[in-house]
Amino acid sequence: LLANTLYGLLTSPDQMRLVVDDPDTWVRPALEESLRWMPPFSMTEKRTRDDVVVGGHFIPAGTEIAGWPVRLNG
């Protein structure tokens, strides 16, 4: 997480400046955005809490599902 966050900040100098100038305000959001943008894991496993329909497919509550992060822009 820290390496990905540092990489993101080093490649976005305007965002780095925000964090450096006001760390009390911007460190936490920078880490949270790094988790969303480039998580340090390749797959997440979860169980559905409720019955759900995704893309026309019924998935019952309690089903184990796996998801991979997808970068849509960049």
N, C-alpha and C positions, 0 to 999 in steps of 0.2 A: 504494500500500500504506500509506504513512504517513498520508495523508489519511483513508483508510477506517478505519485503526486509531484515529486521533484521534477521528473521528466516533463510533465504537463506544464508546470510553472516555468521551467527553463525554455520551453518552446512557445510560451505565451507571455512575453515580457510585460504586457499591460496588466495581466492577472497577477504576475509575480510582484509588480509594483504595489498593487492593492494589498497583498498579503504582507509585504515588507513594511509598508507605511502604516498599517493598522492591523497587526496580528490578532488583537483581541476580538476584532469583528470578523476577520476573513480566514483564519486558520481552519476553523471547524467547517465552514462551507466549502473550502478548498478540498479538504479531506473527503467530505461527503460527495462532492462532484467527482473526485477521482475514483471513488468506489463505483459510481454510476458509469463513468466514462471508460475506465479501464480496470476492472476488478482484478485482484491478485489471485483469482481462482478461475478455472476454466469451466466448471460445471457446478450447479447447485441442485440438490435433491430436496424436495418438499413433499408433503402429503396434502391433498386437497381437504379443506375443512368442510365444505358443503358440496352438494351436487352442482355441477356446472356444465354448460355447453360452450365449447370453444371451436370455432370454425365448423359448426354443424355436428361436432362429435360430442356425445354425452360422456362426461367423466364423473363417476360416482364419488361421493365423499369417502375419504380414507385412501384414495388411490395415490401411490407414490409416483411422482412425476420428476423429470429432470429437465433443466433448462440451461442453455448456454447463452452467455452474454453476446449481444450482437451490436456492433458499432455501425450505426446508420450513416453518420456523417464524419468521415475522416478515417 
